[in-house]
Amino acid sequence: MRLMIERNTDPRHNLAREETLLNQASGETVYLWRNRSSVIIGRHQNTLAEIDEKAVKNHGVTVVRRLTGGGAVFQDLGNINVSFLFNSENFEEKAVRGCLMVIDFLASLGVDAQLSGRNDICVQSPDGSMVKIAGTAMTERKGGGIFHCCVLFDCDLQVMEEVLTPAAAKFAAKGIASVRSRVANLKDLAPQLQSMSGDGFFETWANYLSERCEFDAVTTAQEKEETEKLMRDRYQSWQWNYGRNPAGKVVNSCRFPIGTVHLTLDLAKGRVKACTFSGDFINQYDFDEITTCLTDVPFDRGSLAAALGAIDLCKFFAVEDKEFILDFMTGRRLEHEKN
């Protein structure tokens, strides 16, 4: 089994590299990697329904969609990913074998981990309950497939909670929503690992695999070229990461000095297709000026702000804080704070 150890921590590069290995793999490959602060969205999910966009921006988190299905996950350098790339013959059996290889590695560290359901790896917490420390996902193509696993070793759980908590909008969409599970860092559940850093855990796993697989440090020119192309054309593109969002609707309500304002945004492929203001407010200005500017604009805070940059938004709502209005439009404020 070929072993590839990735030192690059850009999630867009690493997901492109994983896909390259899938496309060009001959035989079986293990790919060990980790990402800097990022949210990795499942292939079939609605990105905007999974993240708190303002928190993502504040923490400098990269949002990328992966090839495999399943739920959105937060990753940083305290998470370690391992991918197993197999040919498609008896793929599900091979995926189970990959999962057992992860469990065997954890056992070598004195950790009794167990497969729970189809997708989770759990360990026992001090109170006796089973807690998720790793999730898995897979996809199969003609000729091959990916099974990958992400282990939480020393992840920033506070940032995870913030960026994976969607804003307080009522968001109705056809995407597959994540199921939130109780998770914990492996480091906090295994006393023998509490002095180990994320770097140390990664290197320990790399050494473990090097003793059992054929380490290959060579990246061919063809692999490098395909990885760069996939990164540029897919994993860095707004269309892949946001534009693939299923059709949906955002409904926000907020009490302003002019009265209660309801905002309804109809979305398709991550863009605003229709915008409606309604409510019991009394306002001398016509909201059509706003709705016209928002048509076909990508639904993210930066794009909305740019589209409305030439408008005096505050006069429509009788408030002085433009950022508050953008919060309202993206679902973060449901009531105006009176001074």
Secondary structure, DSSP 8 states (H G I E B T S, - for coil): -EEEE-----HHHHHHHHHHHHHH--S-EEEEE--SSEEEE-TTS-HHHH--HHHHHHTT-EEEE-SS-S--EEE-TTEEEEEEEE-STTHHHHHHHHHHHHHHHHHHTT---EEETTTEEEEE-TTS-EEEEEEEEEEEETTEEEEEEEEESS--HHHHHHHTS--S-EEEESS-------B--HHHH-GGGTT--HHHHHHHHHHHHHTTSEE-----HHHHHHHHHHIIIIIT-HIIIIIT---EEEEEEEEETTEEEEEEEEEETTEEEEEEEEES---SS-THHHHHHHTT-BSSHHHHHHHTTTS-HHHHHT-S-HHHHHHHHTTS-SB----
